[in-house]
Amino acid sequence: MPENPSTSIPAVVEKIIKVPGAPEKAQLIVEAGDDLYRELRIENTLIDDKGEEVSLKPGAEVEVTIEAQGKDTTQRS
């Protein structure tokens, strides 16, 4: 079965945001994004290869992957 169409772009963790009563967030700078749309905030919880929860650190180089179902894409000409 073919994989879903996807692309990956580099990003860097700019800072960690802690707000009382809310999950910790990691603010990413997506290097390929337009100037006004480079920041992305995600919950700062990842799962490592042992199934343990881990968190990103400021300055970490990460990759953001965008994936879509084939039915939600069109052929480029």
N, C-alpha and C positions, 0 to 999 in steps of 0.2 A: 504494500500500500504506500503511495507516495506521501511525503511529508507535506504539511500545510505550507503555503507560501509565507516566507518570513524574511526579516532583515535584522541585523544587529548593528548598533551604533555605540561608540565609546562615550563614557560619562565619568565624572569624578564626583566623589562625595564632598560637597562644599562644607556642610556643617550638620550637626545633630541638633534637633529641636526637641526640647523637653518642656512639656506643658503639664502642670499638675492635673491629675484626673483624666489624662488622655494618653493614648499610646505614643511612645517616642517615635519621631519621624526623622528620616534621613533626607536632606535636601541635596539632590543631584544636579549637576550642571551637565546638560547634554551638549557636547561640543559641536555637533552638526546642526543644532537647532538655530532658528532665526533669533536675533538678539532679544526680542521681547518674549520668546517662548522657550528659553533654554533651561529654566528651572523646573524640576519635577520633584515632588515630595511623596515619599512612600513610607509605610510603616517599617520601622527599622528592625524587622525580625526575618531572618533567613534560616533555612535548615541546612546543616552541613551533611557530609556523606555518611556520618554516623547517626543521623536523625536528631542531632542536638540543635537547639536554638542558638543562633549566634547573631551578633549585631555588626553593622558596618562601622568603620572608623573614619573620621575626617581625613580627606586626602586619598582615600582608597580609589583605585582605578577600577571601574566596573563596566559591564556591557549591558545595554538595554536591548532586549529583543522584542520585536513586534511580530506577532503571528496572527494570521487570519485563516478562516476556513476558505477553501478553494471557491465555494459558491459565492463568497462575498468579495471576490476580486474580478477584474476584467483584464483581458489580454491587451497589452500595450502594442501600439503599432508604430 
